[in-house]
């Protein structure tokens, strides 16, 4: 299905934005890399076959997209990485001067995301 040019450009801009946020998320605790890369892949698939192919074959991001496309799978390594980073963020938040409702709300959101994440299927182990 051919989308209007304006829609393709908006989707491409969204894909680039998500890719940038995902890359920033690699080094900024609390910013989710995987979610942004998945959104970038979704938008690129609808706007730029070239960018989608680049993401799909990328050595860091390709496996995330491929496993998600193959049944919404998330690797054990990704699950542990998210757990460690979110736990660190929760500890830092609890030690901060943030209002109590912010601490409780943010930690509850992170806990819900981790529960959801750990219930996602994992890719099969290599033989």
N, C-alpha and C positions, 0 to 999 in steps of 0.2 A: 504494500500500500504506500503510495507516494504521498507524503505529508506536505502541506504548504511550506514554502521557504521560511516564513517567519517562525513557524512551529519548529522546524528543523534547527534554525539558529538558536531559538530559546532552549531547546533540548541540549544542543551542543554546549551552550554557555553553562547550563546546569551541570552537564557532565564534567566540564573543565573545573567548575567551582567545587564539585564533589571530589574530584581527583586531587585538587590542591588541598582541600580540607583533610582528605585521607592521608596525604603525605605529611601534612603538619601533625596529624594525629599519631604518627609514628614516634614523634619526639615529645609531644605535649600530653602529659598524663590526663586522663579523663576525656579526651577527645577520641571518639571511636573510629578507628581506621577501617575496620571491616565494613561497617554500615555505609560509610561514604564511598568505598570502592564498589560495593554492590549497587549503590544508586548511580554511580558514574557509569558502570557497565550497562545498567538498564537504559539510561539516557543515551549513551553512545550507540547502543544497538538500534535505537529509534531515530538517530540523527546522522551518524557517521560510521559506515561500515569499516572504514580505515582505522578510526580510533578504537572501535570495538575490537577489531582484530589485534591491534597493538596491546590493548588491555588483556585480552583473552590469552595472548602468548607471552605476556610479561612474566619475568622470572619471580617477582614478588607477589603480584596481584592476580596472575593468571589462575593459580590453583584455587584461590578464594572463589573466583567467578565460576570456574569449572565445577567445583564441588557443590556450590550453591545451585547451579543449574541442574546438577545431577541429584536432585532430591533434597535440596536445602541442607546439605551436610556441612558441618563445621568441624575442623580438625581438633584433636585433643590439645595440641600445642596452642592453637588460637584460644581455646576455652581457658586454658591455664594462664595464658598471657593476659586475657581480659580479667580474669579473677584476681591476679596479682596486682594489676594496675588499678582496678576498681577498689580493691582493699586498701592499697596505699592512699588513693584519693579519699576514701572514707576516713582513714586515720587522720590525714592532714585536715580534712574538713572538721572533724570532731575537735581538733586542737585549735581551730581558728576562732575568730571572734564573730563568726556568722551567727545570725539569730537561730534559736533552737528549732524553729519550724523549717528553716532552710536545711539544717543538718539532718533532721528527721526525713524531710521530703526527698532530699537528694539521695540519702542512703537507702530509703525505701525504693526509689526508682532503680538505683544500681542493683539492689537485691532482686527486684523483679526481672531485670534484664539478665542477670546471672542465672536465675532459675530457668528462664526461658532458654537461654543459651545452652545450659547443661542438658536440657531435654532434647536438643537438636540431635539428629543422627550423626554419626561420625563416618568418615570414609573408611572403607575396608583396609585392613593392614596389608602391606605388600607381601606377596608370597615368597 
